[in-house]
């Protein structure tokens, strides 16, 4: 009996083949440096299970993004890798994917998986803006013996890209000297207004990569992360900001990280699934055929 091939969100095979798909989806199941809640290496399975139970018509954009094609890459074999080995493998993978002309998207894993991706994008695209949605600054130059720790996820990228940080509400005092305050939108400052969105867009270059740590959401919405911080952003606030970026900038790729699933609460898994699909909807809204 022929084994059924798994596709993203259970979409028909004709929308999931490599040649015609406009999107690449890569799982990076690494959780080697997380320091509290574990389980982000199992996030992709939970994301896929939730995606398979999601309605595929997007009301907001009146579209079915999956019909533009999503190809499921083989998960990277990094579960037992060192942080250094993982970053190198991710970097090499991203370099190859950037040659395809497709939209590369990634699902973690902890936030350190973004280091290799960001290195590849910064190498290919000059004057790149990285938009980081996150509870934490992730600007430590080294942590627990490696510069490839999840607490260092944006330290390297900040040196080579235009980094905009949104939703921040937790950091170490050692990170203060690396913080570019005019490009940081702390959670407590953006809760009761939305003018910050326009302001931040003006600080972005035309080419944008989005790295989204799910702990940017308030912990009441997203408790299934390594460090669920209170006081985070809410669903429609995040969507409004993302849609503005996708419509007005050229998004070259994105990642979603830090889903550590809880079998007793699948709502966060569904949030992650819906979020990824909304980002595809916004991406294709700009280039609707």
Wavefront OBJ file of the C-alpha trace (Angstrom):
o trace
v 0.000 0.000 0.000
v 1.394 3.363 -1.033
v 2.203 5.593 1.945
v 0.361 8.902 1.943
v 2.781 11.820 1.795
v 2.217 14.453 4.456
v 1.533 17.931 3.139
v 1.305 21.276 4.919
v -2.195 21.675 6.422
v -3.274 18.550 4.564
v -3.509 20.469 1.296
v -3.957 18.527 -1.964
v -0.715 17.179 -3.419
v -0.997 19.413 -6.498
v -0.449 22.447 -4.241
v 2.415 20.815 -2.361
v 4.884 19.854 -5.082
v 8.218 21.585 -5.261
v 8.163 22.840 -8.838
v 4.947 24.833 -8.613
v 4.977 25.845 -4.930
v 5.786 29.477 -4.209
v 6.549 28.839 -0.522
v 9.127 26.624 1.196
v 8.412 25.544 4.776
v 11.340 24.177 6.778
v 11.224 22.706 10.271
v 14.284 23.346 12.463
v 13.623 21.169 15.540
v 16.435 22.403 17.788
v 16.022 23.015 21.512
v 19.600 22.657 22.702
v 20.106 25.938 24.592
v 16.725 26.728 26.135
v 17.126 27.472 29.819
v 13.700 26.942 31.359
v 10.704 25.493 29.533
v 11.716 22.712 27.146
v 9.882 21.227 24.183
v 10.340 23.669 21.294
v 11.867 20.843 19.251
v 8.387 19.281 19.256
v 6.699 22.488 18.145
v 6.516 21.670 14.455
v 4.503 18.482 14.956
v 1.959 20.369 17.083
v 1.885 23.159 14.486
v 1.269 20.653 11.689
v -1.490 18.863 13.626
v -3.241 22.181 14.266
v -2.747 23.320 10.661
v -4.449 20.173 9.387
v -7.563 21.150 11.343
v -7.685 24.771 10.198
v -10.108 26.313 7.700
v -8.117 27.374 4.637
v -10.211 30.328 3.494
v -8.889 33.591 4.937
v -11.798 35.933 5.630
v -9.726 39.096 6.011
v -8.011 38.878 2.628
v -10.781 36.844 0.962
v -8.193 34.392 -0.277
v -6.941 30.808 -0.103
v -3.171 31.207 0.228
v -2.439 27.491 0.040
v -3.364 27.535 -3.649
v -0.144 29.428 -4.343
v 1.651 26.284 -3.187
v 3.522 25.332 -0.012
v 6.304 22.768 -0.263
v 7.247 20.930 2.914
v 11.007 20.549 3.137
v 12.496 17.666 5.104
v 13.057 18.734 8.734
v 16.692 19.571 9.369
v 18.479 16.900 11.384
v 19.651 19.130 14.204
v 18.054 17.690 17.360
v 21.359 16.259 18.567
v 23.615 18.926 17.061
v 25.712 21.395 18.991
v 24.544 25.017 18.664
v 27.485 25.694 16.345
v 26.669 22.723 14.103
v 22.994 23.675 13.997
v 23.687 27.286 12.978
v 26.041 26.148 10.201
v 23.525 23.628 8.839
v 20.707 26.177 8.917
v 22.910 28.777 7.218
v 23.874 26.430 4.377
v 20.256 25.372 3.910
v 19.030 28.957 3.748
v 21.752 29.925 1.264
v 20.508 27.225 -1.121
v 16.855 28.141 -0.598
v 17.561 31.767 -1.414
v 18.588 30.693 -4.907
v 15.161 29.231 -5.688
v 13.107 32.414 -6.035
v 10.536 30.968 -3.634
v 9.517 32.411 -0.251
v 11.576 30.669 2.456
v 9.739 30.221 5.767
v 10.965 28.468 8.888
v 9.445 26.987 12.028
v 11.450 26.372 15.214
v 12.758 25.201 17.491
v 14.047 27.751 19.892
v 15.081 31.215 18.739
v 18.723 30.320 18.142
v 17.583 28.619 14.907
v 17.134 32.087 13.408
v 20.845 32.925 13.648
v 21.857 30.904 10.591
v 18.848 32.056 8.591
v 19.531 35.705 9.331
v 23.196 35.273 8.437
v 22.228 33.913 5.018
v 19.674 36.649 4.326
v 22.049 39.415 5.442
v 24.729 37.997 3.145
v 22.423 37.981 0.112
v 20.525 41.216 0.737
v 22.294 44.444 1.526
v 20.378 47.084 3.462
v 18.129 44.422 5.019
v 15.731 45.214 7.850
v 15.047 42.500 10.418
v 11.782 42.964 12.306
v 11.893 41.028 15.562
v 8.643 40.448 17.452
v 9.671 39.096 20.833
v 9.341 39.409 24.589
v 13.132 39.433 24.925
v 15.874 41.534 23.352
v 18.086 38.464 22.645
v 21.144 40.686 22.324
v 23.544 38.923 24.692
v 26.885 38.528 22.964
v 27.364 35.145 24.621
v 25.382 33.078 27.091
v 26.182 29.806 28.834
v 29.385 29.369 26.873
v 28.158 30.021 23.339
v 27.214 32.962 21.143
v 24.637 30.679 19.510
v 22.342 30.579 22.528
v 18.671 31.533 22.205
v 19.462 34.580 24.359
v 21.876 35.717 21.633
v 19.520 35.177 18.689
v 19.707 38.741 17.317
v 23.172 39.794 18.492
v 24.901 38.930 15.222
v 22.107 40.198 12.978
v 22.110 43.570 14.719
v 25.659 44.161 13.457
v 24.798 43.583 9.793
v 21.148 44.575 9.445
v 18.698 47.288 10.408
v 17.087 45.690 13.474
v 13.627 46.803 14.650
v 12.515 45.196 17.944
v 8.839 45.050 18.914
v 7.015 43.790 22.017
v 10.088 43.712 24.242
v 9.444 43.436 27.972
v 12.354 41.439 29.364
v 16.125 41.901 29.159
v 19.379 41.623 31.059
v 21.261 44.732 32.156
v 24.251 43.603 30.077
v 22.179 44.130 26.929
v 21.514 47.809 27.572
v 24.660 49.002 25.805
v 23.667 47.123 22.652
v 20.106 48.390 22.616
v 19.328 50.910 19.867
v 16.503 52.586 21.743
v 15.098 54.494 18.766
v 14.405 51.139 17.115
v 12.934 49.372 20.135
v 9.204 49.356 20.837
v 8.728 48.156 24.393
v 5.471 46.379 25.156
v 4.416 48.835 27.845
v 4.813 51.740 25.414
v 2.687 50.316 22.590
v -0.302 48.978 24.487
v -2.520 52.051 24.353
v -1.678 53.498 20.917
v -0.916 52.409 17.374
v 1.042 55.391 16.045
v 4.178 53.384 16.783
v 3.371 51.160 13.805
v 3.677 53.996 11.297
v 6.782 55.260 13.044
v 8.485 51.867 12.936
v 7.603 51.373 9.256
v 9.414 54.606 8.439
v 12.539 53.159 10.043
v 12.477 50.037 7.864
v 14.233 49.645 4.545
v 12.273 48.192 1.634
v 13.560 44.633 2.124
v 12.381 42.964 5.340
v 12.828 39.651 7.119
v 10.473 38.895 10.026
v 11.523 36.756 12.979
v 8.637 36.121 15.355
v 9.107 34.554 18.769
v 5.693 33.410 19.955
v 6.383 34.796 23.415
v 5.725 38.232 21.919
v 2.083 37.370 22.605
v 0.685 37.822 26.077
v 1.091 34.658 28.128
v -2.690 34.344 28.468
v -2.785 33.719 24.706
v 0.511 31.917 24.355
v 1.538 30.047 27.494
v 3.263 27.320 25.454
v 6.714 28.898 25.180
v 9.995 28.486 27.018
v 9.537 31.730 28.963
v 5.943 33.016 28.800
v 6.131 36.673 29.824
v 3.041 38.581 31.030
v 2.113 41.888 29.451
v 2.531 40.857 25.838
v 0.874 41.799 22.570
v -2.565 40.642 21.504
v -3.780 38.838 18.404
v -5.258 41.667 16.347
v -2.517 44.096 17.327
v 0.112 41.721 15.965
v -1.919 41.010 12.824
v -2.445 44.691 12.109
v 1.282 45.342 12.341
v 2.202 42.332 10.220
v -0.277 43.232 7.503
v 1.127 46.745 7.277
v 4.629 45.352 6.833
v 3.626 42.814 4.187
v 1.621 45.351 2.192
v 4.152 48.166 2.271
v 7.497 46.387 2.326
v 9.016 43.490 0.415
v 9.081 40.613 2.882
v 11.778 38.176 1.794
v 11.131 35.460 4.357
v 10.066 34.824 7.927
v 10.306 32.431 10.835
v 8.129 31.520 13.797
v 9.878 30.065 16.835
v 9.523 28.908 20.446
v 6.322 26.863 20.375
v 6.719 24.361 23.236
v 3.427 22.452 23.020
v 1.352 21.415 26.004
v -0.828 18.349 25.299
v -3.383 19.622 27.806
v -3.874 22.936 25.978
v -3.837 22.888 22.189
v -5.082 26.458 21.717
v -1.531 27.886 21.475
v -0.719 25.319 18.771
v -3.711 26.545 16.801
v -2.654 30.167 17.298
v 0.746 29.343 15.780
v -0.890 27.538 12.856
v -3.297 30.382 12.180
v -0.538 32.967 12.494
v 1.623 31.265 9.879
v -1.318 31.044 7.478
v -2.228 34.703 8.061
v 1.340 35.681 7.197
v 1.058 33.777 3.927
v -2.265 35.507 3.244
v -0.681 38.921 3.786
v 2.324 38.023 1.631
v 0.178 36.982 -1.314
v -2.245 39.868 -0.815
v 0.485 42.206 -2.086
v 1.074 40.101 -5.179
v -2.499 38.890 -5.777
v -2.961 37.587 -9.265
l 1 2 3 4 5 6 7 8 9 10 11 12 13 14 15 16 17 18 19 20 21 22 23 24 25 26 27 28 29 30 31 32 33 34 35 36 37 38 39 40 41 42 43 44 45 46 47 48 49 50 51 52 53 54 55 56 57 58 59 60 61 62 63 64 65 66 67 68 69 70 71 72 73 74 75 76 77 78 79 80 81 82 83 84 85 86 87 88 89 90 91 92 93 94 95 96 97 98 99 100 101 102 103 104 105 106 107 108 109 110 111 112 113 114 115 116 117 118 119 120 121 122 123 124 125 126 127 128 129 130 131 132 133 134 135 136 137 138 139 140 141 142 143 144 145 146 147 148 149 150 151 152 153 154 155 156 157 158 159 160 161 162 163 164 165 166 167 168 169 170 171 172 173 174 175 176 177 178 179 180 181 182 183 184 185 186 187 188 189 190 191 192 193 194 195 196 197 198 199 200 201 202 203 204 205 206 207 208 209 210 211 212 213 214 215 216 217 218 219 220 221 222 223 224 225 226 227 228 229 230 231 232 233 234 235 236 237 238 239 240 241 242 243 244 245 246 247 248 249 250 251 252 253 254 255 256 257 258 259 260 261 262 263 264 265 266 267 268 269 270 271 272 273 274 275 276 277 278 279 280 281 282 283 284 285 286 287 288 289
